């Protein structure tokens, strides 16, 4: 079973930022997959094996999104960074998005390449959330997509301050540690899928 919590916009050329929890058998580690869609283009999956059991207790999952970078965090530890590389033709999320969550059957691919199937005798499957909060720029008539949400880039929003343009030294150390110890899939390293790495992989690495 896959549990997804995401930010997503409307339409075929949508933007989307995903946290996807890939279920596993009891006692087996659970992977957390992230994905980034921009203008309807996704296929940018990365997976980390969580260093704890996310079903045992609540943890803090959050996304920082500004015009410089997107950072996925788990308990304030960055697990993924997606930089704004529109200058080299890489799509970057810029549309107004809403929050969605869902549970769905992903056993054709999600765990062990689809070899581990859902045990339906364990149904119903439930996901619980607490401590939900959001700091964002509401979509209004004055900051719609026609002017590229420019009001959301104003410096009075805390997420636009310079300290959030890149990771600080401690965050960089933690990020490197996660990639070294816990990452078990990165689309940038999948040469079968991408013989020529996508351009963002050369500058996001």
Beta strands, then each sheet from edge to edge (+ up, - down):
strand 1: 2-8
strand 2: 16-22
strand 3: 31-37
strand 4: 46-49
strand 5: 61-65
strand 6: 69-74
strand 7: 77-83
strand 8: 98-104
strand 9: 183-186
sheet 1: 8+ 1- 2+ 3- 4+ 9-
sheet 2: 5+ 6- 7+
end
